Amino acid sequence: MRRIPSLLALFLLLGAALPIEAQVQRPQFRPAVLGSGPDSLINRIDAKALLEKGQKDGAVMFCAMVDKNGAALQAWTYRPMPGTEALVEEVTKKLEGVKFTAPIYNYQPVPVLLYGTVIFSTTDAAKVRILLNQDPNEIKEAADLIAPQPVFGADSKFDGLTPPPGGAPIPLTAVVDLRMKVSREGHLQDLAVLAEEAPGLGFAEAAVADFRDAKFIPAFRNGDPTDSDIVMPVCYKPSE
C-alpha cells in the first residue's frame, strides 16, 4: 500500500510537467510552408487543366496572410509573366481557403505574411513548382529557400501592409522591391528600397515604415534557419 502514494505523486509530477515539456519540444522557429493534404496549394493547382487551356511556361508571385493555425485569411497574386492569364486565374482561385503549416516564432504559434512564387512548366509533362521566396537569384537557382516571414504580434511591431496616406489618384497595384537582411534569430539588420512600381506616390516610404520594426521567422535554407540577404517584392493592392 505504501507504493500507491509514491506512484500517485509521480503521476501528478509528470502530468504537471507535460505542458512545459511540450513547449520545449516545439521549435523556436518554424515557417509556414505548403504542407500536405487536399488543402495544400501544391495539391490544389490543376496542372493538367492548365495544359488543356494552352498555358505555356510561366510564373506568378503571391502573398498570403496566414493565421497562427496555418489558414490563409487573405491572399493575392502579382507580377505575372506575360501570357499567364490561365495560371493567374488558377492560382488566385486555389488560394481561397488554402492551408499552410502553422508558423512558430519563439516557440509560439503566430500569424505571418508568407511570400511565394508559382512556376508552371510544360517540359516533358505539365508540372507545378512552388518556391516560398521571390528573390530573382534564388528563383533562378530553384533554391530550397524559405524567405523570412514577418510576424504579427509577439514582440514584432509589424501590423500588415498600410498604403500611403491619401492613396493613389486611381486604384492601382504598386510593388516595392525591398532588400532585407534578416539574421537567423529573426532580427532585421538592414532594409533598403531597390525599385518601385508606381513611383512618386509614397509606396516606397510606406513599405519601409511597414517593415522597419518587424520581427521575422528567419529564412530557412535546406531545412535550417539561416542569415539572409534577399529581395522581397512587397505588393500593395487596392481594396476590392
C-alpha positions, 0 to 999 in steps of 0.5 A: 500500500505504501507504493500507491502514494509514491506512484500517485505523486509521480503521476501528478509530477509528470502530468504537471510537467507535460505542458512545459515539456511540450513547449520545449519540444516545439521549435523556436522557429518554424515557417509556414510552408505548403504542407500536405493534404487536399488543402495544400496549394501544391495539391490544389493547382490543376496542372493538367487543366492548365495544359488543356487551356494552352498555358505555356511556361510561366510564373506568378508571385503571391502573398498570403496572410496566414493565421497562427493555425496555418489558414490563409485569411487573405491572399493575392497574386502579382507580377505575372509573366506575360501570357499567364492569364490561365495560371493567374486565374488558377492560382488566385482561385486555389488560394481561397481557403488554402492551408499552410503549416502553422508558423512558430516564432519563439516557440509560439504559434503566430500569424505571418505574411508568407511570400511565394512564387508559382512556376508552371512548366510544360517540359516533358509533362505539365508540372507545378513548382512552388518556391516560398521566396521571390528573390530573382537569384534564388528563383533562378537557382530553384533554391530550397529557400524559405524567405523570412516571414514577418510576424504579427504580434509577439514582440514584432511591431509589424501590423500588415501592409498600410498604403500611403496616406491619401492613396493613389489618384486611381486604384492601382497595384504598386510593388516595392522591391525591398532588400532585407537582411534578416539574421537567423534569430529573426532580427532585421539588420538592414532594409533598403528600397531597390525599385518601385512600381508606381513611383512618386506616390509614397509606396516606397516610404510606406513599405519601409515604415511597414517593415522597419520594426518587424520581427521575422521567422528567419529564412530557412535554407535546406531545412535550417534557419539561416542569415539572409540577404534577399529581395522581397517584392512587397505588393500593395493592392487596392481594396476590392 
